[in-house]
Amino acid sequence: MIMNVTDANKYLYHYTPAAKAIEYILKSRTLRLSPYTCTNDPKERKGWLFDFGTNEGRDLGRYNQDEYSGWLSGEFKSKTLMTCLTRDSGPLTGNHLFDIFKRGFCKPRMWAQYADNHKGVCLVFDREQLQQRIDAQVAPKFPVMSGPVDYVDRGIVRNISEDQQYTINVDVLETEGKEAYLLRHLHTHYKRLFFEKMTDWKDESEWRWVTFSESAEPIDVKFGSALVGLVFGDDISPEHRKQIFALNSNKGMYHEGLKWKNCSPWYDWSWKQKLG
């Protein structure tokens, strides 16, 4: 998990408060796909405004923008679930002395923002194993999309010929109906709609899984052996650490800690151990 890691695509990381890890994630051994609108990004929380387009000269004046935007945005956002993790930033040399600044578990701002200001933990998942678990448990019911988030700043003025993700094609809508149009628009534009954020977020190096469900009800995925390790925050309490060790006993997981010395993060080797 630390030493001799050269594959920047092998692991994914999930920052969380210690209490949440203990009460929900580690006790149930599940990772939750939550409603898309529960994020802290306005692009994802707020409704989208769509315009209309036609290649067949249809009357666009008969379409109410607020009504159809509310319908399409509402359908997407009320039924989309996702889970977000962080990647390593390659290339990795395999030398932990130099690679520490590129590792997904060593992002001070994310420890502060998502892991209770360094009092939480960072869960370490094997990406391929987690993909297999999600595919097995979710994909038979709902479409699953996964991949890295692209970070792009896009102005308010769109290039209509290229930027179609916020345009409703009324030719297809009238021919196929609303239900079929939803899925067609989703499959055509899911990368721009669900896998793109402003460059201000780029240091999160996000990887996400997204599924288009039947409702906003979360889906809990049993991750099994896909959880390969856990990193303790610098200020985690001894009690939380003790509880986590107990929950992970005999699970074959590595446990590490981070601490800060002057301006530099480093590994707290005093807590290094593999349980089970």
C-alpha positions in Angstrom: 0.0 0.0 0.0 3.0 2.3 0.7 6.2 0.6 -0.5 7.2 0.0 -4.1 3.9 1.2 -5.6 4.4 2.2 -9.3 0.9 1.7 -10.7 -1.0 5.0 -10.2 -4.2 3.2 -11.2 -4.2 0.4 -8.6 -5.8 2.2 -5.6 -8.6 4.5 -4.9 -9.2 6.5 -1.7 -12.2 7.6 0.3 -11.9 10.2 3.0 -14.5 10.1 5.8 -15.0 11.0 9.4 -14.0 8.3 11.9 -17.5 8.0 13.4 -19.0 7.4 9.9 -16.4 4.8 9.1 -17.1 3.0 12.3 -20.9 3.2 12.5 -21.7 2.6 8.8 -18.9 1.7 6.4 -16.8 -0.8 8.5 -19.6 -2.3 10.5 -21.7 -3.1 7.4 -18.6 -3.5 5.1 -20.5 -1.4 2.5 -19.8 1.6 0.4 -22.8 3.8 -0.4 -23.9 5.2 -3.7 -25.7 8.4 -2.7 -27.9 10.9 -4.5 -26.1 13.0 -7.0 -27.6 16.2 -5.5 -26.0 15.6 -2.1 -22.6 16.8 -3.3 -21.1 20.2 -2.5 -20.8 21.4 -6.1 -23.5 23.8 -7.3 -23.4 22.3 -10.8 -24.5 19.0 -9.3 -26.9 20.2 -6.6 -28.8 22.8 -8.6 -31.2 22.3 -11.5 -30.0 22.4 -15.1 -31.5 24.7 -17.7 -32.0 23.2 -21.2 -32.7 24.8 -24.5 -34.2 23.1 -27.6 -32.9 22.1 -31.0 -34.3 20.6 -34.2 -32.8 19.4 -37.5 -36.3 18.9 -39.0 -37.7 22.4 -38.7 -40.1 21.6 -35.8 -41.8 24.4 -34.0 -39.7 25.1 -30.9 -42.1 27.8 -29.7 -44.5 25.2 -28.4 -42.0 24.0 -25.8 -41.8 25.7 -22.4 -38.2 25.9 -21.3 -38.9 25.9 -17.5 -41.3 22.9 -17.8 -39.0 20.7 -19.9 -35.8 21.7 -18.0 -37.6 20.8 -14.8 -38.6 17.5 -16.2 -35.2 16.4 -17.7 -33.1 17.9 -14.9 -35.4 16.5 -12.3 -35.4 13.0 -13.8 -31.6 12.9 -14.0 -30.9 14.3 -10.6 -33.5 12.5 -8.7 -32.4 9.1 -10.0 -28.7 9.4 -10.3 -26.6 7.9 -7.5 -22.8 8.0 -7.2 -19.8 7.4 -5.0 -16.6 9.5 -5.3 -13.1 8.5 -4.6 -9.6 10.0 -5.1 -6.8 8.7 -7.3 -3.0 8.7 -7.1 -1.3 11.3 -9.3 1.2 9.5 -11.6 3.7 8.8 -12.5 4.9 6.9 -9.3 8.5 6.0 -8.9 8.0 3.3 -6.3 10.1 5.3 -3.8 7.7 6.2 -1.0 10.0 9.1 0.1 9.3 11.0 -3.1 5.9 9.6 -4.0 4.1 10.6 -0.8 3.0 14.0 -2.4 1.4 12.1 -5.3 -0.5 9.6 -3.2 -4.3 9.9 -3.0 -4.3 9.5 0.8 -2.0 12.5 1.4 -4.1 15.5 0.5 -4.2 17.9 3.4 -7.2 19.9 2.1 -9.2 16.7 1.6 -8.4 15.5 5.1 -9.6 18.9 6.4 -12.8 19.0 4.2 -14.0 15.4 4.1 -12.3 13.6 7.1 -13.2 15.8 10.1 -10.2 18.1 9.9 -7.6 15.2 10.1 -9.5 13.4 12.9 -11.0 10.9 10.4 -9.7 8.1 8.1 -8.9 7.5 4.5 -10.1 4.1 3.2 -7.9 2.4 0.5 -9.6 0.3 -2.1 -8.3 -1.9 -4.9 -9.9 -0.3 -8.0 -10.3 -3.4 -10.0 -11.8 -5.4 -7.2 -14.2 -2.5 -6.3 -15.3 -2.3 -10.0 -16.1 -6.0 -9.9 -18.1 -5.7 -6.8 -20.2 -2.7 -8.2 -20.7 -4.5 -11.5 -21.9 -7.6 -9.8 -24.3 -5.9 -7.4 -25.5 -2.9 -9.3 -25.0 -3.4 -13.1 -27.6 -6.2 -13.4 -30.3 -3.7 -12.4 -29.1 -0.3 -13.5 -26.6 1.1 -16.0 -23.2 1.8 -14.3 -20.7 4.3 -15.6 -17.3 4.9 -14.1 -14.1 6.9 -14.8 -12.0 9.9 -13.9 -13.5 13.3 -13.6 -12.3 15.9 -16.2 -11.6 19.4 -15.0 -12.7 22.0 -17.5 -13.8 25.7 -17.1 -16.6 26.4 -19.5 -18.0 29.8 -20.1 -21.7 30.8 -20.0 -21.8 31.2 -23.8 -21.9 27.7 -25.4 -20.9 26.5 -28.8 -24.3 25.0 -29.7 -22.8 22.9 -32.5 -20.5 21.1 -30.1 -22.1 21.5 -26.6 -25.3 19.6 -26.8 -25.5 18.3 -23.3 -27.9 21.1 -22.3 -30.0 20.9 -25.5 -33.1 18.8 -25.8 -33.4 17.4 -29.3 -37.1 17.7 -30.0 -36.9 15.5 -33.1 -35.9 12.5 -31.0 -38.2 13.5 -28.2 -41.3 13.6 -30.4 -40.3 10.4 -32.2 -39.4 8.3 -29.2 -41.2 9.8 -26.3 -40.0 11.0 -22.9 -38.9 7.7 -21.3 -36.7 6.7 -24.3 -35.4 10.2 -24.7 -34.1 10.2 -21.1 -31.9 7.2 -21.6 -30.7 8.3 -25.0 -29.7 11.8 -23.7 -28.0 10.1 -20.7 -25.9 7.7 -22.8 -24.9 10.4 -25.2 -24.0 13.1 -22.8 -23.2 11.4 -19.5 -19.5 12.3 -19.5 -20.1 16.0 -19.8 -23.1 15.9 -17.4 -21.7 13.7 -14.6 -17.9 13.4 -15.1 -16.9 17.0 -15.5 -16.1 19.7 -13.0 -14.4 23.1 -12.9 -10.6 23.2 -12.7 -10.8 24.6 -9.1 -11.6 21.0 -8.1 -8.7 19.4 -10.0 -6.5 18.6 -7.0 -9.1 16.1 -5.8 -8.2 13.8 -8.7 -11.6 12.3 -8.5 -12.8 8.9 -9.8 -16.5 8.2 -9.5 -19.1 5.5 -10.1 -22.4 6.7 -11.3 -25.7 4.8 -11.8 -29.1 5.9 -13.1 -31.5 4.2 -10.7 -35.3 4.1 -10.3 -35.3 6.5 -7.3 -33.1 8.6 -5.0 -32.8 5.7 -2.6 -29.1 5.0 -1.9 -27.5 1.7 -2.8 -25.0 0.0 -0.5 -22.4 -2.1 -2.2 -20.6 -4.8 -0.2 -17.0 -4.2 -0.9 -15.5 -7.4 0.7 -11.8 -7.7 0.1 -11.7 -4.7 -2.2 -11.0 -2.6 0.9 -7.3 -3.3 1.3 -6.1 -0.7 3.8 -6.9 2.3 6.0 -4.9 5.5 6.8 -5.5 7.2 10.1 -5.6 11.0 10.2 -3.0 12.9 12.2 -5.5 13.9 14.9 -7.7 10.7 15.2 -8.6 9.9 18.7 -7.2 6.8 20.4 -10.7 5.5 21.0 -11.7 5.7 17.4 -8.4 4.0 16.4 -9.1 1.2 18.9 -12.6 0.7 17.5 -11.4 0.6 13.9 -8.7 -2.0 14.8 -11.4 -4.2 16.4 -13.7 -3.9 13.4 -11.0 -4.8 10.9 -9.6 -7.7 12.8 -9.0 -10.8 10.6 -9.9 -8.8 7.5 -6.3 -8.8 6.0 -6.1 -5.0 5.9 -3.1 -2.8 6.2 -3.3 0.1 8.6 -1.1 3.2 8.4 -1.0 6.6 9.9 -0.1 10.1 8.7 1.6 12.8 10.8 3.0 16.2 10.0 6.5 17.3 10.9 7.1 21.0 10.3 5.8 21.6 6.7 5.9 17.9 5.6 3.6 14.9 5.9 5.1 11.6 6.8 4.1 8.1 7.8 3.4 7.3 11.4 5.3 4.0 11.4 4.4 3.4 15.1 0.9 2.3 13.9 1.9 0.3 10.9 0.3 -3.2 11.0 -1.7 -5.7 9.0 -4.6 -7.3 10.8 -5.4 -10.9 10.0 
